[in-house]
């Protein structure tokens, strides 16, 4: 596996194995949120989870049961681990190595842009959108492979003593989310999530 992909996997796997988040042992679902808020060259990954305790709490506060069960914004507020954060974002999880490896990974695919090049692209929305879309799609494909490894290598099973679903998504649970989550999880593990997705997101 390439250095950047290996870095993502190791950060996620080690973070999951050593985490002491509240009620983590009770988790019934994990979420890998792919964050492009600062652009593809500063992609971040956030690993979240939810528990029956938090599910009951959200429902008691008026949230719909299925949405509280599956939508990560309603889950346990503390994230398990993250990749690609700066010191300003989270000193204890600062990950400057990710930025260096990501730049090299993009450069090998002809997708790296220096700061001055990005400034020029921003002045031409059409060119910027084309570059951003290509870089984002390449990274999303990579994330699927990295996330799948968490199941394939037994990391999730080791942490929880059982296999639980791992959702993969951006802010919205779009079509890519459904397809990626299917690829990441063993067959039959996300049946309930798929049913909810078709009811809530398929027309979005």
C-alpha positions as CSV (number, residue, x, y, z in Angstrom):
1,X,0.0,0.0,0.0
2,X,1.2,3.5,-0.8
3,X,2.6,5.6,2.1
4,X,-0.4,8.0,2.3
5,X,-2.9,5.1,2.2
6,X,-0.9,3.3,4.9
7,X,-0.7,6.4,7.0
8,X,-4.5,6.9,6.9
9,X,-5.1,3.2,7.8
10,X,-2.6,3.2,10.7
11,X,-3.9,6.5,12.2
12,X,-7.5,5.2,12.1
13,X,-6.6,1.7,13.3
14,X,-4.4,2.8,16.2
15,X,-6.8,5.6,17.2
16,X,-9.7,3.1,17.3
17,X,-7.7,0.5,19.3
18,X,-6.5,2.9,22.0
19,X,-9.5,5.2,22.3
20,X,-11.1,5.7,25.7
21,X,-14.2,7.5,24.4
22,X,-17.2,7.3,26.7
23,X,-19.3,4.1,26.1
24,X,-17.3,3.2,23.1
25,X,-17.4,-0.5,23.9
26,X,-21.2,-0.3,23.5
27,X,-21.1,1.2,20.0
28,X,-23.4,-0.3,17.3
29,X,-22.1,1.8,14.4
30,X,-19.0,3.7,13.2
31,X,-18.8,6.7,10.8
32,X,-15.9,7.8,8.7
33,X,-16.6,11.4,7.8
34,X,-14.6,12.6,4.8
35,X,-14.1,16.4,5.3
36,X,-13.2,18.6,2.3
37,X,-14.1,21.9,3.9
38,X,-10.6,23.2,3.3
39,X,-10.3,21.6,-0.1
40,X,-8.8,18.3,-1.4
41,X,-5.3,19.3,-0.4
42,X,-6.3,19.5,3.2
43,X,-8.7,16.5,3.4
44,X,-9.4,15.4,6.9
45,X,-11.0,12.1,8.2
46,X,-13.1,11.9,11.4
47,X,-14.1,8.7,13.0
48,X,-17.3,8.9,14.9
49,X,-19.5,6.4,16.7
50,X,-22.9,6.0,18.3
51,X,-24.2,4.0,21.3
52,X,-27.7,2.9,22.5
53,X,-27.4,5.4,25.3
54,X,-26.9,8.3,23.0
55,X,-29.6,7.0,20.7
56,X,-32.2,6.9,23.5
57,X,-31.1,10.4,24.6
58,X,-31.6,11.9,21.0
59,X,-35.0,10.3,20.7
60,X,-36.0,11.7,24.1
61,X,-35.1,15.1,22.8
62,X,-37.5,14.8,19.9
63,X,-35.4,13.3,17.1
64,X,-36.9,10.7,14.8
65,X,-35.7,7.2,15.9
66,X,-34.2,6.1,12.5
67,X,-32.5,9.5,11.9
68,X,-31.1,9.4,15.4
69,X,-29.8,5.9,14.8
70,X,-28.1,6.5,11.5
71,X,-27.3,10.3,11.0
72,X,-23.9,11.0,12.5
73,X,-24.6,14.6,13.5
74,X,-27.0,13.2,16.2
75,X,-24.5,10.7,17.6
76,X,-22.0,10.8,20.5
77,X,-20.4,14.2,20.4
78,X,-16.8,13.0,20.9
79,X,-14.9,11.7,17.9
80,X,-12.7,8.6,18.2
81,X,-9.8,9.8,16.2
82,X,-9.0,12.0,13.2
83,X,-6.5,12.3,10.4
84,X,-5.1,15.4,8.9
85,X,-5.7,17.9,11.7
86,X,-3.5,20.9,12.3
87,X,-2.2,21.9,15.7
88,X,-4.7,24.7,15.8
89,X,-7.6,22.2,15.3
90,X,-6.5,19.7,17.8
91,X,-3.1,19.8,19.4
92,X,-3.2,16.2,20.8
93,X,-4.1,14.8,17.4
94,X,-2.0,17.1,15.2
95,X,-1.0,15.3,12.0
96,X,1.4,17.3,9.9
97,X,2.7,14.1,8.3
98,X,-0.6,13.6,6.6
99,X,-0.3,16.9,4.8
100,X,3.1,16.0,3.4
101,X,2.0,12.5,2.3
102,X,-1.2,13.8,0.8
103,X,0.7,16.4,-1.3
104,X,3.0,13.6,-2.7
105,X,0.0,11.4,-3.4
106,X,-1.7,14.1,-5.3
107,X,1.5,15.0,-7.2
108,X,1.9,11.4,-8.4
109,X,-1.5,11.7,-10.0
110,X,-0.9,15.1,-11.5
111,X,-3.4,16.7,-9.1
112,X,-1.2,18.6,-6.7
113,X,-1.4,22.4,-7.0
114,X,0.9,24.8,-5.3
115,X,-0.6,27.8,-3.4
116,X,0.0,30.2,-6.2
117,X,-1.6,27.8,-8.7
118,X,-4.6,27.4,-6.5
119,X,-5.0,31.2,-6.4
120,X,-5.0,31.3,-10.2
121,X,-7.5,28.4,-10.3
122,X,-9.8,30.3,-7.9
123,X,-10.0,33.1,-10.4
124,X,-11.3,30.7,-13.0
125,X,-14.3,28.8,-11.4
126,X,-14.6,26.4,-14.3
127,X,-11.0,25.2,-14.1
128,X,-11.1,25.1,-10.3
129,X,-14.2,23.0,-10.3
130,X,-12.7,20.5,-12.8
131,X,-9.5,20.1,-10.7
132,X,-11.4,20.0,-7.4
133,X,-13.8,17.3,-8.7
134,X,-10.9,15.1,-10.0
135,X,-8.9,15.4,-6.8
136,X,-11.9,14.8,-4.6
137,X,-13.0,11.7,-6.6
138,X,-9.5,10.2,-6.5
139,X,-9.4,10.7,-2.7
140,X,-12.9,9.3,-2.2
141,X,-11.8,6.1,-4.0
142,X,-8.8,5.9,-1.8
143,X,-10.9,6.3,1.4
144,X,-13.1,3.3,0.4
145,X,-10.0,1.1,0.2
146,X,-8.7,2.3,3.5
147,X,-12.0,2.0,5.3
148,X,-12.5,-1.6,3.9
149,X,-9.1,-2.6,5.5
150,X,-10.5,-1.8,9.0
151,X,-12.9,-4.7,8.5
152,X,-10.6,-6.9,6.4
153,X,-7.7,-6.8,8.9
154,X,-10.0,-7.5,11.9
155,X,-9.4,-4.1,13.6
156,X,-13.1,-3.5,14.1
157,X,-13.7,-7.0,15.3
158,X,-10.8,-6.8,17.6
159,X,-11.9,-3.6,19.2
160,X,-15.5,-4.5,19.8
161,X,-15.5,-8.3,19.8
162,X,-18.1,-8.2,17.1
163,X,-18.5,-6.8,13.6
164,X,-20.4,-3.5,13.4
165,X,-21.3,-1.3,10.4
166,X,-18.8,1.4,9.2
167,X,-20.6,4.2,7.3
168,X,-18.5,6.3,4.9
169,X,-19.7,9.7,3.9
170,X,-19.3,13.4,3.4
171,X,-21.6,15.8,5.2
172,X,-24.6,14.5,3.3
173,X,-25.5,10.9,2.9
174,X,-25.5,11.1,-0.9
175,X,-25.4,8.3,-3.5
176,X,-21.7,8.0,-3.1
177,X,-22.2,7.4,0.6
178,X,-24.5,4.4,-0.1
179,X,-22.3,2.9,-2.7
180,X,-19.1,3.4,-0.6
181,X,-20.7,2.0,2.5
182,X,-21.7,-1.1,0.6
183,X,-18.2,-1.7,-0.6
184,X,-16.6,-1.1,2.8
185,X,-18.8,-3.5,4.9
186,X,-19.3,-7.3,4.7
187,X,-22.5,-8.5,3.0
188,X,-25.7,-8.1,5.0
189,X,-24.2,-5.8,7.7
190,X,-25.8,-2.6,6.5
191,X,-29.3,-3.8,5.6
192,X,-31.1,-1.6,8.1
193,X,-29.0,1.4,7.1
194,X,-29.8,0.8,3.4
195,X,-33.5,0.6,4.1
196,X,-33.4,3.9,6.0
197,X,-31.2,5.6,3.3
198,X,-33.7,4.7,0.5
199,X,-36.5,6.3,2.6
200,X,-34.7,9.4,3.6
201,X,-32.0,10.2,1.0
202,X,-32.8,8.6,-2.3
203,X,-34.9,11.5,-3.5
204,X,-32.4,14.1,-2.4
